[in-house]
Amino acid sequence: MSEESAESAASGPEGRGPRAGVLELRERGGRSKHWLLERTVNGGDPLALCCSGGWIVGRYEWAGGEAAPRFHFSVELAGGGRVWESSFELPEGALLRWPSRE
């Protein structure tokens, strides 16, 4: 993603719509937690990840410590309700947003 398209994604289309940001690790009360756009992110929270073809909604999980947070997602397959599930470590600086509530 170009720097220009990353900037437009961060503010939403034409400056409107959902904003995007990156996970920030903060410590509060002796515990480390990730934050996204000034909201704490908890295990199981749905997040949208900016990819080259658009936004993918998945689930955030983090084991804590030095481990990288993971992004879990599923792909629906043809043939009546079958899915393929996968996950990967979120790279540092990945653009994320809270999914819209439509």
Summary of the structure (lengths in Angstrom):
residues: 102
radius of gyration: 14.7
end to end distance: 26.1
largest distance: 48.7
contacts: 230
relative contact order: 0.22
helix: 12%
strand: 46%
